[in-house]
Amino acid sequence: MKLYLAGPMSGYENDNKFEFYVTALELRAQYRDHIIINPAVLPSGLEQHEYMDICCAMVRACEGIVLLEGWECSLGATAEYYLAKKLGKKVFSVEGDILIALEP
């Protein structure tokens, strides 16, 4: 299964990349048959609308979305959540290195 990581980045130290990288590593170790799509690997310097264009394409390419802590306070992550929901993707949260299904 291809899973997209969605969470807050803007306004966080180093764009919250540490949280994204750690979560991606933990999930890749626990779920070796899954492909974890991490938007934190995108280069610095793009405009917000350019990041969203790329990230929405990533969401569309996945079967599910994984919501990181604080996602509901991020305009980008909430947009990704609603896109995933509209497209019928599976929605998960993560506790430690375990995926928790929030919606089918």
PATOR-184521 format. One record per atom (N, C-alpha, C): residue number from 0; atom name; x negated, y negated, z. Coordinates in Angstrom, 1 decimal. Atoms other than C-alpha are relative to their C-alpha. Last residue first. Layout:
PT   loro   lodren       c1       c2       c3
PT    NUM       CA        X        Y        Z
...
//
This chain:
PT   loro   lodren       c1       c2       c3
PT    103        N      0.3     -1.1      1.0
PT    103       CA     12.0     -2.9      5.9
PT    103        C     -0.7     -0.5     -1.2
PT    102        N     -1.1     -0.1      1.0
PT    102       CA     11.6     -5.8      8.4
PT    102        C     -0.3      1.1     -1.0
PT    101        N     -1.0      0.9     -0.5
PT    101       CA      9.4     -6.2     11.5
PT    101        C      1.2      0.1     -0.9
PT    100        N     -0.9      0.3      1.0
PT    100       CA      7.1     -3.1     10.9
PT    100        C      1.1     -1.0      0.7
PT     99        N     -1.3     -0.2     -0.6
PT     99       CA      4.3     -3.1     13.5
PT     99        C      1.0     -0.5     -1.1
PT     98        N     -1.0      0.7      0.7
PT     98       CA      0.8     -2.5     12.0
PT     98        C      1.4      0.3      0.7
PT     97        N     -1.2     -0.8      0.4
PT     97       CA     -1.8     -1.4     14.5
PT     97        C      1.0     -0.9     -0.7
PT     96        N      0.2     -0.5      1.4
PT     96       CA     -5.3     -2.8     14.7
PT     96        C      1.1      0.8     -0.5
PT     95        N      1.3     -0.7      0.0
PT     95       CA     -4.7     -4.9     17.8
PT     95        C     -0.3      0.3     -1.4
PT     94        N      0.4      0.0     -1.4
PT     94       CA     -1.1     -5.8     17.4
PT     94        C     -1.2      0.9      0.1
PT     93        N      1.1     -0.9     -0.4
PT     93       CA     -0.2     -6.7     13.9
PT     93        C     -0.3     -0.2      1.5
PT     92        N      0.9      0.7     -0.9
PT     92       CA      3.0     -8.0     12.4
PT     92        C     -1.1      0.9      0.4
PT     91        N      0.6     -0.6     -1.2
PT     91       CA      4.7     -6.5      9.4
PT     91        C     -0.7     -1.1      0.9
PT     90        N      0.6      1.0     -0.8
PT     90       CA      7.1     -7.4      6.6
PT     90        C     -0.5      0.6      1.3
PT     89        N      0.0     -0.4     -1.4
PT     89       CA      7.9     -5.2      3.7
PT     89        C     -0.7     -1.0      0.8
PT     88        N      1.2     -0.6     -0.5
PT     88       CA      8.6     -6.9      0.4
PT     88        C      0.1      0.4      1.5
PT     87        N     -0.3     -1.3     -0.6
PT     87       CA     12.1     -7.5     -0.9
PT     87        C     -1.3      0.7      0.5
PT     86        N      0.4     -1.0      0.9
PT     86       CA     11.2    -10.4     -3.2
PT     86        C      0.1      1.4      0.5
PT     85        N     -0.8      0.1      1.2
PT     85       CA     13.1    -12.9     -1.1
PT     85        C     -0.2      1.1     -1.1
PT     84        N     -1.4     -0.4     -0.3
PT     84       CA     11.4    -11.7      2.0
PT     84        C      0.9      0.0     -1.2
PT     83        N      0.0     -1.4     -0.1
PT     83       CA      8.0    -12.0      0.4
PT     83        C      1.3      0.6      0.4
PT     82        N      0.1     -0.6      1.4
PT     82       CA      8.8    -15.5     -0.8
PT     82        C      0.0      1.5      0.1
PT     81        N     -1.3      0.1      0.7
PT     81       CA     10.1    -16.4      2.7
PT     81        C      0.0      0.5     -1.5
PT     80        N     -1.0     -0.9     -0.6
PT     80       CA      7.0    -15.1      4.4
PT     80        C      1.3      0.0     -0.8
PT     79        N      0.4     -1.3      0.5
PT     79       CA      4.7    -16.9      1.9
PT     79        C      0.9      1.0      0.6
PT     78        N     -0.3     -0.1      1.4
PT     78       CA      6.5    -20.2      2.5
PT     78        C     -0.3      1.4     -0.5
PT     77        N     -1.5     -0.2      0.0
PT     77       CA      6.3    -19.6      6.3
PT     77        C      0.5      0.1     -1.5
PT     76        N     -0.3     -1.4     -0.4
PT     76       CA      2.5    -19.0      5.9
PT     76        C      1.5      0.2      0.0
PT     75        N      0.4     -1.0      1.0
PT     75       CA      2.1    -22.2      3.9
PT     75        C      0.4      1.4      0.3
PT     74        N     -0.8      0.2      1.1
PT     74       CA      4.1    -24.4      6.3
PT     74        C     -0.3      1.0     -1.1
PT     73        N      0.7      0.4      1.2
PT     73       CA      2.3    -23.0      9.3
PT     73        C      1.0     -0.1     -1.2
PT     72        N      0.3      1.4     -0.1
PT     72       CA      3.9    -22.9     12.7
PT     72        C     -0.7     -0.6     -1.2
PT     71        N     -1.3      0.8      0.0
PT     71       CA      5.7    -19.6     12.1
PT     71        C     -0.3     -1.5      0.1
PT     70        N     -0.4      0.2      1.4
PT     70       CA      2.3    -18.0     11.2
PT     70        C      1.3     -0.9     -0.1
PT     69        N     -0.1      1.5      0.4
PT     69       CA      1.0    -18.6     14.7
PT     69        C      0.5     -0.2     -1.4
PT     68        N     -0.5      0.8     -1.1
PT     68       CA     -0.2    -15.0     15.2
PT     68        C      0.0     -1.5     -0.4
PT     67        N      1.0      0.2     -1.1
PT     67       CA     -0.8    -13.2     11.9
PT     67        C      0.6     -1.0      1.0
PT     66        N     -0.1      1.3     -0.6
PT     66       CA      2.1    -12.0      9.7
PT     66        C     -1.0     -0.1      1.2
PT     65        N      0.3     -0.2     -1.4
PT     65       CA      1.3     -9.0      7.5
PT     65        C     -0.1     -1.4      0.6
PT     64        N      0.7      1.2     -0.6
PT     64       CA      3.0     -9.1      4.1
PT     64        C     -0.2      0.3      1.5
PT     63        N     -0.4      0.5     -1.3
PT     63       CA      4.1     -6.1      2.0
PT     63        C     -0.9     -1.2      0.5
PT     62        N     -1.3     -0.7     -0.5
PT     62       CA      4.2     -4.4     -1.3
PT     62        C      0.4     -0.6      1.3
PT     61        N      0.0     -0.9     -1.1
PT     61       CA      1.6     -6.8     -2.8
PT     61        C      1.4      0.6      0.3
PT     60        N      0.8     -1.2      0.4
PT     60       CA      1.1     -8.5     -6.2
PT     60        C      0.1      1.1      1.1
PT     59        N     -0.7     -0.7      1.0
PT     59       CA      3.8    -11.1     -5.5
PT     59        C     -0.6      1.3     -0.4
PT     58        N     -1.2     -0.6     -0.6
PT     58       CA      2.1    -12.1     -2.3
PT     58        C      0.8      0.8     -1.0
PT     57        N      0.4     -1.1     -0.8
PT     57       CA     -1.2    -12.6     -4.2
PT     57        C      1.2      0.7      0.7
PT     56        N      0.3     -1.1      0.9
PT     56       CA      0.5    -14.7     -6.8
PT     56        C     -0.4      1.2      0.8
PT     55        N     -1.3     -0.6      0.4
PT     55       CA      2.0    -16.8     -4.0
PT     55        C     -0.2      1.1     -1.0
PT     54        N     -0.6     -0.8     -1.0
PT     54       CA     -1.5    -17.2     -2.6
PT     54        C      1.3      0.6     -0.3
PT     53        N      0.8     -1.3     -0.1
PT     53       CA     -3.0    -18.5     -5.8
PT     53        C      0.6      1.0      1.0
PT     52        N     -0.3     -0.7      1.3
PT     52       CA     -0.2    -21.1     -6.3
PT     52        C     -0.7      1.3      0.0
PT     51        N     -1.3     -0.6      0.0
PT     51       CA     -0.4    -22.0     -2.6
PT     51        C      0.3      0.7     -1.3
PT     50        N      0.1     -1.1     -0.9
PT     50       CA     -4.2    -22.6     -2.7
PT     50        C      1.4      0.7      0.0
PT     49        N      0.7     -1.1      0.7
PT     49       CA     -3.7    -24.8     -5.7
PT     49        C     -0.2      1.2      0.8
PT     48        N     -0.9     -0.6      1.0
PT     48       CA     -1.0    -26.8     -4.0
PT     48        C     -0.7      1.1     -0.8
PT     47        N     -1.0     -0.8     -0.7
PT     47       CA     -3.3    -27.4     -1.0
PT     47        C      0.9      0.7     -1.0
PT     46        N     -1.1      0.7     -0.6
PT     46       CA     -6.1    -28.7     -3.2
PT     46        C      1.0      1.0      0.6
PT     45        N     -1.2      0.1      0.8
PT     45       CA     -9.2    -26.6     -3.7
PT     45        C      1.0     -0.9      0.7
PT     44        N      0.0      1.1      1.0
PT     44       CA    -12.5    -27.4     -2.0
PT     44        C      1.2     -0.1     -0.9
PT     43        N     -0.4      1.3     -0.5
PT     43       CA    -13.3    -24.2     -0.1
PT     43        C      0.1     -1.0     -1.1
PT     42        N      1.0      1.0     -0.2
PT     42       CA    -13.4    -20.9     -1.9
PT     42        C      0.6     -1.3      0.6
PT     41        N      0.0      1.0      1.1
PT     41       CA    -10.8    -18.2     -1.4
PT     41        C     -1.0     -1.1      0.3
PT     40        N      1.2     -0.1      0.9
PT     40       CA    -11.9    -15.4      0.9
PT     40        C      0.0     -1.0     -1.1
PT     39        N      1.2      0.7     -0.5
PT     39       CA     -9.5    -16.5      3.6
PT     39        C     -1.2      0.1     -0.8
PT     38        N      0.1      1.3      0.6
PT     38       CA     -6.6    -15.3      1.4
PT     38        C     -1.2     -0.9      0.5
PT     37        N      0.3      1.0     -1.0
PT     37       CA     -7.2    -11.7      2.6
PT     37        C     -0.2     -1.4     -0.7
PT     36        N      0.3      1.3      0.7
PT     36       CA     -5.5     -9.0      0.6
PT     36        C     -0.2     -1.1      1.0
PT     35        N     -0.3      1.2     -0.8
PT     35       CA     -5.7     -5.7      2.5
PT     35        C     -0.5     -1.2     -0.8
PT     34        N      0.9      1.1      0.5
PT     34       CA     -5.6     -2.6      0.3
PT     34        C      0.5     -1.2      0.7
PT     33        N     -0.6      1.3      0.3
PT     33       CA     -4.2      0.4      2.2
PT     33        C     -1.0     -1.0     -0.6
PT     32        N     -0.7     -0.1      1.2
PT     32       CA     -5.5      4.0      2.1
PT     32        C      0.7     -1.3     -0.5
PT     31        N      1.0     -0.1      1.1
PT     31       CA     -8.1      3.3      4.8
PT     31        C      0.7      0.1     -1.4
PT     30        N     -0.8     -0.4      1.1
PT     30       CA     -5.5      2.2      7.3
PT     30        C     -0.8      0.0     -1.3
PT     29        N     -1.1     -0.8     -0.5
PT     29       CA     -7.3      1.9     10.6
PT     29        C      0.8      0.6     -1.2
PT     28        N      0.6     -1.1     -0.7
PT     28       CA    -10.7      0.6      9.2
PT     28        C      1.1      1.0      0.5
PT     27        N      0.7     -0.9      1.0
PT     27       CA     -9.1     -1.6      6.6
PT     27        C     -0.5      1.2      0.7
PT     26        N     -1.0     -0.7      0.7
PT     26       CA     -6.7     -3.0      9.3
PT     26        C     -0.6      1.0     -1.1
PT     25        N     -0.7     -1.0     -0.9
PT     25       CA     -9.5     -3.8     11.7
PT     25        C      1.0      0.8     -0.8
PT     24        N      0.9     -1.1     -0.4
PT     24       CA    -11.6     -5.4      9.0
PT     24        C      0.7      1.0      0.8
PT     23        N      0.2     -0.8      1.3
PT     23       CA     -8.7     -7.5      7.6
PT     23        C     -0.9      1.2      0.3
PT     22        N     -1.2     -0.8      0.2
PT     22       CA     -7.8     -8.6     11.2
PT     22        C     -0.1      0.8     -1.3
PT     21        N     -0.1     -1.0     -1.0
PT     21       CA    -11.3     -9.7     11.9
PT     21        C      1.2      0.9     -0.2
PT     20        N      1.0     -1.0      0.3
PT     20       CA    -11.6    -11.6      8.6
PT     20        C      0.0      1.2      1.0
PT     19        N     -0.3     -0.7      1.3
PT     19       CA     -8.3    -13.4      9.0
PT     19        C     -1.0      1.1     -0.2
PT     18        N     -1.2     -0.9     -0.2
PT     18       CA     -9.0    -14.3     12.6
PT     18        C      0.4      0.8     -1.2
PT     17        N      0.4     -1.1     -0.8
PT     17       CA    -12.5    -15.6     11.7
PT     17        C      1.2      1.0      0.3
PT     16        N      0.5     -1.1      0.8
PT     16       CA    -11.1    -17.6      8.8
PT     16        C     -0.4      1.2      0.9
PT     15        N     -0.4     -1.2     -0.7
PT     15       CA     -9.0    -19.8     11.1
PT     15        C     -0.5      1.3     -0.8
PT     14        N     -1.2     -0.5      0.7
PT     14       CA     -9.6    -22.7      8.6
PT     14        C      0.5      1.4      0.6
PT     13        N      0.4     -0.9      1.2
PT     13       CA    -13.1    -23.1     10.0
PT     13        C      1.2      0.6     -0.7
PT     12        N      1.4      0.0      0.1
PT     12       CA    -11.5    -24.6     13.2
PT     12        C     -0.4      1.1     -1.1
PT     11        N      0.7     -0.9     -0.9
PT     11       CA     -7.8    -24.7     12.6
PT     11        C     -1.5     -0.1     -0.3
PT     10        N      0.1      0.6     -1.3
PT     10       CA     -6.0    -27.7     11.0
PT     10        C     -0.7      0.9      1.0
PT      9        N      0.2      1.5      0.0
PT      9       CA     -4.9    -25.8      7.9
PT      9        C      0.0     -0.5      1.4
PT      8        N      1.4      0.3      0.4
PT      8       CA     -5.3    -22.0      8.3
PT      8        C     -0.2     -1.5      0.2
PT      7        N      0.4      1.4      0.1
PT      7       CA     -2.1    -20.5      9.8
PT      7        C     -1.5     -0.1     -0.3
PT      6        N      0.2      0.7     -1.3
PT      6       CA     -1.2    -17.0      8.9
PT      6        C     -0.4     -1.4     -0.1
PT      5        N     -0.6      1.4      0.0
PT      5       CA     -0.3    -14.6      6.1
PT      5        C     -0.1     -0.6      1.4
PT      4        N      0.1      0.7     -1.3
PT      4       CA     -2.4    -11.5      5.3
PT      4        C      0.5     -1.4     -0.1
PT      3        N      0.5      1.4      0.0
PT      3       CA     -1.2     -9.7      2.1
PT      3        C      0.0     -0.5      1.5
PT      2        N     -0.6      0.9     -1.0
PT      2       CA     -0.7     -5.9      2.1
PT      2        C     -0.8     -1.3      0.0
PT      1        N      0.7      1.3      0.0
PT      1       CA     -1.2     -3.5     -0.8
PT      1        C      0.7     -1.0      0.9
PT      0        N     -0.8      1.2      0.0
PT      0       CA      0.0      0.0      0.0
PT      0        C     -0.9     -1.2      0.0
//
